[in-house]
Amino acid sequence: MTASAASSLRPARRRRRAGIAAASALLLATGAAFASITPAAARTIGLASAEDAPQPAVAPEYVEQWLWPVPAPIRVVSPFRAPPTPYASGHRGIDVAVEQGAVIVAPAAGVVSFAGRVVDRGVVAIDHGDGVVSAIEPVDALVTEGTVVAAGDPIGVAASGGHCAAECAHFGVRVDGQYVSPFLFLGGLPRAVLLPMT
């Protein structure tokens, strides 16, 4: 190949490389746009159906505003940490600061499904129906299995035992046997209220 023929191929190669680079950039941009689209927007433009949308861990009919089972002021000392697998380590509930002897109440209406000791601590569990069960520990139970309770009814007093000792209460919620964050039912931390200094 002559020098003049080789030099005439160079611009063509440059154009081809530029074209490939532009096409790659366009593909990446298009992919990023589709990756960042929300499920609602995808359904709107016909890219996904309602059946394809991810379902919430807790069905909306379960999510009602529950009461905190411990008295105010509310201070969460350890949050919910979902385990990566059912048998892996995690924190299957929240720990809330409470003084020993404080009254513990039912967070929502239900039937007491367990009230007794588990190893070194007292536990009260309430079946709220539709597969939703809450449990709190360590407590000295004021109720027995089968007791029907309304939201706010006393179910026990804060005791000691377990990982909370005498400084907190561990509050857990299961839906169809799977632990979920109690914040799904509690609606988050209560709003802070400023009080007068006098």
C-alpha positions in Angstrom: 0.0 0.0 0.0 1.3 3.4 -1.0 1.8 6.2 1.4 -1.0 8.2 -0.3 -3.4 5.3 0.0 -2.6 4.8 3.6 -3.1 8.5 4.3 -6.5 8.5 2.6 -7.7 5.6 4.9 -6.8 7.5 8.1 -9.7 10.0 7.9 -12.1 7.1 7.2 -10.9 5.2 10.3 -11.1 8.3 12.4 -14.7 8.9 11.2 -15.6 5.2 11.9 -14.1 5.4 15.4 -15.9 8.7 16.1 -19.1 7.1 14.9 -18.6 4.0 17.2 -17.9 6.3 20.1 -21.0 8.4 19.4 -23.1 5.3 19.1 -21.7 3.9 22.4 -22.4 7.2 24.2 -26.0 7.2 22.9 -26.5 3.6 24.0 -25.1 4.4 27.5 -27.3 7.5 27.8 -30.4 5.6 26.7 -29.6 2.7 29.1 -29.1 5.2 32.0 -32.4 6.9 31.2 -34.3 3.6 31.3 -32.5 2.5 34.4 -33.4 5.7 36.2 -37.1 5.7 35.2 -39.5 5.2 38.1 -42.0 2.3 38.0 -44.9 4.7 37.8 -43.4 6.5 34.8 -42.6 3.1 33.2 -46.3 2.1 33.5 -47.4 5.5 32.1 -45.4 5.1 28.9 -46.2 1.4 28.6 -42.8 -0.1 29.6 -44.2 -2.0 32.5 -47.5 -3.2 33.8 -48.9 -2.8 37.3 -48.1 -6.5 37.9 -44.4 -5.8 37.2 -44.2 -3.1 39.8 -42.4 -4.2 43.1 -44.9 -4.9 45.8 -44.4 -3.4 49.3 -43.2 -5.6 52.1 -46.4 -4.8 54.0 -49.7 -4.5 52.1 -51.3 -1.1 52.5 -54.3 -2.5 54.4 -51.9 -3.4 57.3 -50.3 0.0 57.6 -52.3 1.8 60.2 -50.9 4.2 62.8 -50.0 2.1 65.8 -49.3 3.5 69.3 -45.8 3.3 70.8 -45.8 0.5 73.3 -43.6 2.5 75.7 -44.3 5.8 77.4 -42.9 9.1 76.0 -40.3 10.5 75.5 -39.5 8.0 72.7 -35.9 7.3 72.1 -34.8 4.6 69.7 -31.5 3.2 70.9 -31.1 0.5 68.2 -32.9 0.5 64.8 -34.3 -2.4 62.8 -31.6 -4.1 60.6 -33.1 -6.7 58.3 -31.0 -9.9 58.0 -29.8 -10.7 54.5 -31.3 -14.2 54.9 -33.8 -15.6 57.4 -31.1 -17.3 59.5 -28.4 -14.6 59.3 -27.6 -12.1 62.0 -29.5 -8.8 62.1 -31.7 -6.8 64.5 -35.3 -8.0 64.0 -37.0 -5.1 65.7 -36.2 -1.8 67.4 -34.9 -1.1 70.9 -36.6 1.7 72.7 -35.3 3.3 75.9 -37.6 2.6 78.8 -37.3 2.7 82.6 -37.7 -0.6 84.4 -41.2 -0.8 85.8 -42.8 1.5 83.2 -46.1 0.3 81.8 -46.0 -1.3 78.4 -49.2 -1.0 76.3 -50.6 -2.8 73.3 -49.7 -0.9 70.1 -52.9 -2.0 68.3 -55.9 -4.2 68.9 -55.5 -7.9 68.9 -55.4 -11.1 70.8 -52.5 -12.1 73.1 -50.9 -15.1 71.4 -48.1 -15.6 74.0 -47.4 -14.3 77.4 -44.5 -16.0 79.3 -40.8 -16.5 79.6 -38.4 -17.2 76.8 -35.0 -18.2 78.3 -34.2 -15.3 80.6 -36.9 -12.7 79.7 -40.6 -12.2 79.7 -42.3 -11.8 76.3 -45.8 -10.7 75.3 -46.9 -11.3 71.7 -50.1 -10.0 70.1 -51.8 -11.4 67.0 -53.3 -8.4 65.2 -54.9 -10.5 62.4 -54.0 -10.8 58.7 -50.7 -12.4 59.6 -49.4 -9.5 61.7 -47.9 -10.3 65.1 -46.1 -7.9 67.4 -43.9 -8.9 70.3 -42.2 -6.9 73.1 -39.6 -7.9 75.6 -38.4 -8.0 78.4 -41.7 -7.5 80.2 -43.5 -8.9 83.2 -46.9 -9.7 81.6 -50.2 -8.3 83.0 -52.1 -10.4 80.4 -52.5 -14.1 79.6 -52.7 -15.9 76.3 -56.1 -15.4 74.7 -56.7 -11.9 76.3 -58.4 -9.6 73.8 -56.7 -6.1 73.9 -57.4 -2.7 72.4 -54.7 -0.2 71.4 -53.3 1.4 74.5 -54.4 -1.4 77.0 -51.6 -2.2 79.5 -50.0 -5.6 78.7 -47.0 -5.6 81.0 -44.3 -3.7 82.8 -40.8 -3.2 81.6 -38.5 -5.8 83.2 -34.9 -7.0 82.6 -33.4 -9.8 80.6 -32.3 -10.4 77.1 -30.0 -8.0 75.2 -32.0 -5.0 76.5 -31.3 -5.7 80.2 -33.1 -3.0 82.2 -32.5 -0.1 79.8 -34.7 -0.7 76.9 -37.6 -2.7 75.4 -37.2 -4.7 72.2 -40.2 -4.3 69.9 -40.6 -6.6 66.9 -43.2 -7.1 64.2 -43.8 -10.1 61.9 -46.0 -10.2 58.8 -46.7 -13.8 57.7 -43.7 -15.0 59.7 -41.2 -12.5 58.2 -39.8 -9.7 60.4 -40.4 -6.2 59.1 -39.5 -2.8 60.5 -41.9 -1.7 63.2 -41.7 1.9 61.7 -44.0 0.6 58.9 -46.7 0.6 61.6 -45.5 3.3 64.0 -45.2 5.9 61.3 -41.7 7.0 62.4 -40.5 8.9 65.5 -43.1 11.2 67.1 -42.6 14.9 66.3 -40.6 16.8 68.8 -42.5 19.4 70.8 -40.8 22.5 72.3 -41.9 23.2 75.9 -41.7 26.6 77.6 -38.7 27.1 79.9 -40.8 28.4 82.8 
